[in-house]
Amino acid sequence: MPDTTNSTVKDQEPTTLDAVAAITPEQRDVPRSLWNDAWHDLRRKPIFYVSSLLILFLIVISLWPSLMTSTSPYACDLGKSQMGPANGHPFGFDTQGCDVYARTIYGARASVAVGIFTTLGVAILGSVLGGLAGFYGGWWDAILSRISDIFFGIPILLGGVVILSVIKGGSITTVVGFMVLLGWPQVARIARGAVITAKQQDYVQAARALGASSSRMLLRHITPNALAPVIVVATINLGMYISLEATLSYLGVGLKPPTVSWGIDISQASTMIRNAPHMLLWPAGALSITVLAFIMLGDAVRDALDPKLR
């Protein structure tokens, strides 16, 4: 009599192996890191793709504005002052007869540059100072806390009016330096709290028990797990820094001509809103869309990195 038991097992083995192989990584009970979970959640959010495409478009026109227009933002004709849309000039002209469309396109460069460089400076400076204060504590933590309290007592807009009105130039470097100077305490406090929470976790205590050095624990175990709240705040604040630059330029203490900026164009067009509303509409609309894109991206990143919101 043939051995049907063995033959049945042999016939079932390939089927079982095929079924196991057909299981996707998402269906397997495999633990994923915080960053893998965040990326998995971001891919499911339409708001992430919409905001990312808008930001990518802004970065492209900031780097290569000639792709969108061949007209120079400095080519002006007083004979066309405040004229509406015309052939080849869809946004019309400003008071100096400059093409509003060209100035709107080129204005993205200064605004996006200020936002990105300010965010990087604030994130790096605040993370380093706050992380060291949270890790070592003691007198370093006490000094940083008192310095942060002093900076928190200075309204950033009022501080900009006072400080930038004294500094001559009004370049991108000057505006970025001022924003980093008054913006790092917020990130420092968040980084400090995240590091204090992370260094109390079991994996850090285990690394300390195994003889890991302070620098190794800080760089290898604490920093990767404390970056999430800093990234969320930095992403959301990027849009705020762009808006702040436009406000300071509007008040005349931020960027100054010949730099092309949305804030400068809005300031010049505000007095002509009744006679030539197109001068104000397009740079203000571009500024609003840019700030909204970064805020939407920050909200999506926050929802993905916060386990309590899942």
BAGUKOL-734188 format. One record per residue (C-alpha): residue in three letters; y, x, z. Coordinates in steps of 0.25 Angstrom, whole numbers, plus 2048, in hexadecimal, padded with zeros to 3 digits. Layout:
residues N
residu;y;x;z
ala;Y;X;Z $
...
***
This chain:
residues 310
residu;y;x;z
met;800;800;800 $
pro;80E;806;7FC $
asp;818;809;807 $
thr;822;7FF;805 $
thr;82A;802;812 $
asn;82E;810;80D $
ser;831;80B;7FF $
thr;83A;800;805 $
val;841;80A;80E $
lys;843;813;802 $
asp;849;808;7FA $
gln;853;804;805 $
glu;858;812;807 $
pro;860;813;7FB $
thr;866;806;7FD $
thr;86A;809;80B $
leu;870;816;807 $
asp;878;80F;7FB $
ala;87D;805;805 $
val;882;80F;80E $
ala;889;817;803 $
ala;890;80B;7FE $
ile;897;809;80B $
thr;8A5;80D;809 $
pro;8AC;816;814 $
glu;8B5;80B;818 $
gln;8A8;803;81C $
arg;8A1;80E;824 $
asp;8A4;80F;832 $
val;8AB;81D;831 $
pro;8B7;820;83A $
arg;8C4;823;832 $
ser;8D0;82A;837 $
leu;8DD;824;839 $
trp;8E3;829;82C $
asn;8D7;824;824 $
asp;8D9;816;82B $
ala;8E7;817;828 $
trp;8E5;81A;819 $
his;8DA;80F;818 $
asp;8E4;805;81E $
leu;8F0;80A;815 $
arg;8E8;808;808 $
arg;8E6;7F9;80B $
lys;8F5;7F6;80D $
pro;8FD;7F2;801 $
ile;90A;7F6;808 $
phe;905;804;809 $
tyr;904;805;7F9 $
val;911;7FE;7F7 $
ser;919;807;800 $
ser;912;813;7FB $
leu;915;810;7ED $
leu;924;80E;7F0 $
ile;925;81B;7F8 $
leu;91D;822;7ED $
phe;927;81D;7E2 $
leu;933;821;7EB $
ile;92E;82F;7ED $
val;92C;830;7DE $
ile;93A;82C;7DA $
ser;93F;835;7E5 $
leu;938;841;7DF $
trp;93A;83D;7D1 $
pro;946;833;7CF $
ser;947;837;7C0 $
leu;93A;82F;7BE $
met;942;822;7C1 $
thr;94F;825;7BB $
ser;956;82F;7B1 $
thr;964;82C;7B6 $
ser;96A;836;7C0 $
pro;96F;82F;7CD $
tyr;97C;838;7CC $
ala;97F;833;7BD $
cys;98B;829;7C0 $
asp;994;822;7B7 $
leu;9A0;81B;7BE $
gly;9A2;812;7B2 $
lys;995;80B;7B6 $
ser;999;80A;7C5 $
gln;992;7FE;7CC $
met;98C;7F9;7BF $
gly;97F;7F1;7BF $
pro;972;7F4;7B9 $
ala;973;7F9;7AB $
asn;969;7FF;7A0 $
gly;962;80B;7A6 $
his;969;808;7B4 $
pro;961;7FD;7BA $
phe;968;7FE;7C8 $
gly;976;7FF;7C3 $
phe;981;809;7C7 $
asp;988;80C;7D4 $
thr;997;80E;7D7 $
gln;996;81C;7D1 $
gly;98F;817;7C5 $
cys;982;81E;7C8 $
asp;975;818;7C5 $
val;970;810;7D1 $
tyr;961;811;7CC $
ala;962;820;7CB $
arg;968;821;7D9 $
thr;95E;818;7DF $
ile;952;820;7D9 $
tyr;958;82D;7DD $
gly;95C;828;7EB $
ala;94E;827;7EE $
arg;94C;836;7EF $
ala;956;838;7FA $
ser;951;82C;803 $
val;943;82F;801 $
ala;945;83E;804 $
val;94D;83B;811 $
gly;942;831;815 $
ile;936;83A;813 $
phe;93C;847;818 $
thr;941;840;824 $
thr;934;83A;827 $
leu;92D;847;826 $
gly;937;84F;82F $
val;936;844;839 $
ala;927;843;839 $
ile;925;852;83A $
leu;930;855;845 $
gly;92C;849;84D $
ser;91D;84A;84C $
val;91E;859;850 $
leu;927;857;85C $
gly;921;84A;861 $
gly;913;84F;85F $
leu;916;85C;867 $
ala;91C;854;872 $
gly;911;84A;873 $
phe;906;855;873 $
tyr;90C;85F;87D $
gly;915;855;885 $
gly;91C;85B;891 $
trp;92A;861;88F $
trp;929;861;880 $
asp;927;852;880 $
ala;932;84F;88A $
ile;93C;857;882 $
leu;938;850;875 $
ser;939;842;87B $
arg;947;845;880 $
ile;94C;84A;873 $
ser;945;83E;86C $
asp;94D;835;875 $
ile;95A;83C;871 $
phe;957;83A;862 $
phe;953;82B;865 $
gly;960;828;86B $
ile;967;82C;85E $
pro;968;820;854 $
ile;963;827;847 $
leu;96D;820;83E $
leu;979;823;847 $
gly;974;831;849 $
gly;974;832;83A $
val;982;82D;838 $
val;987;837;843 $
ile;97E;844;83F $
leu;97F;842;830 $
ser;98E;83F;82F $
val;990;84D;836 $
ile;986;855;82D $
lys;98B;857;81F $
gly;983;856;812 $
gly;97B;84A;813 $
ser;96F;850;80C $
ile;960;84B;80D $
thr;95D;857;816 $
thr;968;853;820 $
val;964;844;821 $
val;955;848;822 $
gly;958;852;82D $
phe;960;847;835 $
met;955;83D;834 $
val;94B;847;839 $
leu;954;84B;844 $
leu;955;83C;84A $
gly;947;837;845 $
trp;93D;840;84B $
pro;93D;83B;859 $
gln;936;82E;855 $
val;92B;835;84E $
ala;92A;83F;85A $
arg;928;834;864 $
ile;91D;82D;85B $
ala;916;83B;859 $
arg;917;83E;868 $
gly;910;831;86C $
ala;906;832;861 $
val;902;840;866 $
ile;902;83C;874 $
thr;8F8;831;871 $
ala;8EF;83A;868 $
lys;8EE;845;872 $
gln;8E8;83C;87C $
gln;8DC;838;873 $
asp;8CE;83D;875 $
tyr;8CD;846;869 $
val;8D9;84E;86E $
gln;8D3;84F;87C $
ala;8C6;854;876 $
ala;8CD;85E;86D $
arg;8D5;863;879 $
ala;8C8;864;881 $
leu;8C1;86C;876 $
gly;8CD;876;877 $
ala;8D5;872;86B $
ser;8E3;878;86B $
ser;8F0;870;86C $
ser;8F4;873;85E $
arg;8E6;86F;859 $
met;8E6;862;861 $
leu;8F4;85E;85C $
leu;8F2;862;84D $
arg;8E3;85D;84B $
his;8E1;852;855 $
ile;8EF;84C;859 $
thr;8F8;84D;84D $
pro;8EF;846;843 $
asn;8ED;83A;84D $
ala;8FC;839;851 $
leu;902;839;843 $
ala;900;82A;840 $
pro;90C;825;847 $
val;915;830;842 $
ile;911;82D;834 $
val;913;81E;836 $
val;921;820;83C $
ala;925;82A;832 $
thr;921;821;826 $
ile;929;815;82B $
asn;935;81E;82F $
leu;936;824;821 $
gly;93C;817;81C $
met;945;817;827 $
tyr;94A;825;824 $
ile;94D;821;816 $
ser;955;815;81B $
leu;95C;81E;825 $
glu;960;828;81A $
ala;966;81C;812 $
thr;96E;817;81E $
leu;974;824;821 $
ser;977;827;812 $
tyr;97D;819;812 $
leu;986;81C;81E $
gly;98A;829;817 $
val;984;833;820 $
gly;976;835;81A $
leu;974;83A;80C $
lys;981;83C;804 $
pro;984;83D;7F5 $
pro;980;844;7EB $
thr;972;840;7F1 $
val;96D;833;7EC $
ser;969;82A;7F7 $
trp;966;81B;7F8 $
gly;96F;81B;805 $
ile;97B;821;7FD $
asp;97A;817;7F2 $
ile;979;80B;7FC $
ser;985;810;803 $
gln;98D;811;7F6 $
ala;988;804;7F1 $
ser;98B;7FC;7FE $
thr;999;7FA;7FB $
met;996;7F5;7ED $
ile;98B;7EB;7F1 $
arg;993;7DF;7EB $
asn;998;7E5;7DE $
ala;98B;7ED;7DB $
pro;97F;7E9;7E4 $
his;976;7F1;7DB $
met;97B;7FE;7E0 $
leu;976;7FA;7EE $
leu;96A;7F2;7EA $
trp;961;7FD;7E4 $
pro;963;809;7EE $
ala;962;7FF;7FA $
gly;955;7F9;7F3 $
ala;94F;806;7F1 $
leu;952;80A;7FF $
ser;94C;7FE;805 $
ile;93F;7FF;7FC $
thr;93D;80D;801 $
val;93F;80B;80F $
leu;935;7FE;80E $
ala;92B;807;807 $
phe;92A;811;812 $
ile;92A;807;81D $
met;91F;7FF;817 $
leu;917;80C;815 $
gly;91A;80F;824 $
asp;915;802;828 $
ala;908;803;820 $
val;906;811;826 $
arg;908;80C;834 $
asp;8FE;801;833 $
ala;8F4;80A;82D $
leu;8F5;815;838 $
asp;8F6;80B;844 $
pro;8E8;807;849 $
lys;8EE;7FC;851 $
leu;8F3;7F5;844 $
arg;8E5;7F4;83D $
***
